[in-house]
Amino acid sequence: MKKLKLIVICLFVTGYCYSQTSDTICHMVAGKIHFEFDYYNSKIINKTKNIVFKDVTVNINKYQYLILDLYDACKCVESKNLVKRRKLIVYYNNGEIEEFTYNSLDKTIGFDGEDINKIVIKKPNELHLKLNKLIESVK
C-alpha cells in the first residue's frame, strides 16, 4: 500500500511539474522578422517577415512563461539591419505599464504570465536607424 501511495504521489508531482513547464512560449525578433518557436524542439511555428519595421505584440496567458530573444545580430538580417537597441513596453496584470530599452544584438529576456499579460516590442525610430547608419559608414 505504501508503494502505491508513493507511486501515485510521484505521478502527481511529475504531472504537475510537466504542466507548469509545458506552457513556455518562445518568440524571437530579428530585424523585420518575427519568429514564434516551439520551445521544446526549437521548431519554427510561425514566421512573419515584414517589408518595413513594425511593432510586435506578444500576448501572454496567466500560466505561460515567455522567452523573448532580441537577435538583431542574426546573420539573416545583419547586412540589412542597423538596429542595436529595442524598446519594450510591458503591460502588467495589475494595470501598470513600464518601458524598457534593451541591447538587441543578442539578448534573451524572460517574462512570467503570472505578472505580465502583454509585451510590445517597438519598431526602431527612423532617427535611430539613420544615426546607426552614419556611425557604420564612418568606421
Secondary structure, DSSP 8 states (H G I E B T S, - for coil): -HHHHHHHHHHHHHHHHHHHHTTEEEEEEETTEEEEEETTTTEEEEEEE-SS---EEEE--TT-EEEEEE-TT-TTTTTT----EEEEEEEETTS-EEEEEEE-SSEEEEEETTTEEEEEE----HHHHHHHHHHHHH-
